[in-house]
């Protein structure tokens, strides 16, 4: 059971409990759940209602209510855990595994694997991904461990992707600001179109070979297939990305990897940075094109 505690500072003396909790980042939905599904709120050792005032020096505490049941079936699925504490977990997903069950992928997903891991540890819980990546994109997925952490992680998470694109690009930074819309000839495809949603990708070309370039991409908006669409739009589709004009001769899936995630810890607000090295298939292509020199993950920004 996770118990949260807050000490009331002088500037919040006399503030109603409900407002005080909202100022600490506790959502209205969680406050309601603690009231009706949990054990309620306490000021020091006394039960307190949300419309009562709090006072300087009081310790306000409450236990997070039990998790709701999930329909996801626990199944062994390959992934690794890059970071974990009571509030956040960062999972490193191989390419070829969907993040959560869908009509096309009802099982064998990262969600199934996470529930299996919890059950193996004798724990209950649900799968709360803060960011989602495509089935054939590899790399880091940030998950909230409870309802308190979820909105705080969602609001602070930043990601840096590594992409191998076709063509030789000039080294250094760039940005692609182009609206993205659904593509009429495809159920899943997207395209740049004037009536699309505003989309911005910032990138840095880290290395360039004769036929491919390695690019670090930070999506400032969260559109479906954003990096893939934007890079194809400027004439540099991802290697292996046949949906958007890339060739699959040298790699069997689109060459995109979520290599860095940064987030503010929900409890301490301290910035946590988690990294994941290029997987074997992208490493092999990068080595063949001499794209691994002159940069390291730790040097790349993720803000």
NORURLIN-V904721 format. One line per field, one symbol per residue. ss: DSSP state (~ for helix, > for strand, _ for the rest). phi: phi as a letter, one per 40 degrees, with the letter a starting at -180 (. if undefined). burial: + if it has 24 or more other ideal C-beta (glycine too) atoms within 12 Angstrom, else -. Layout:
ss = ???
phi = ???
burial = ???
//
This chain:
ss = __>>>>>__~~~___>~~~~~~~____~~~~~~~~~~___>>>__>>>____>_____>>>>>_______________>>>>>>___>>>>>>________________~~~~~~~~~~~________>________>>>>>>>__~~~~~~~~~~_>>>>>>>>>_____>>>>>>__>>>_______>>>____>__>>>>>>>>>___>>>>>>>>______~~~~~~~~____>___~~~___________>>>>>>>>>______>>>>>____~~~~~~~~~________~~~____
phi = .cbbbbcccdcbcgccddcdccccgcccccdccccbbbcgbbbfbbcbcccccbbdgcccbacccdcccbccccacbcabbcaaacbabbbbcccgbccacbccbcagcccccccccccccgbbibcbccbbbddccchcbcbccacccdcccccbcbbbbbbbbcgcbcchcaabbacbbccccacbcbacadcccdabbbabccabbcbabbbcbbccbbcdfdccccccccgbccdgcccbgccbcbacaccbaccabbaccdcbgccbbbbbcdcdccccccccbfbbcgabdccccab
burial = -+-+-+-+---+--++++-++--++++--++-+++--+-++++----+-+---+---+-+++-++-+----+-++-+-++++++--+++++++++++++++-----++++++++++++------++++++++++++++++++++++++++++++-++++++++++++-+----+-+-+-++--------+++---+--+-+++++++++--++++++++-+-++++++++++++-++++++-++++---++-+++++++++++++++----++++++++-++--++--+-++--+-+--+-+-
//
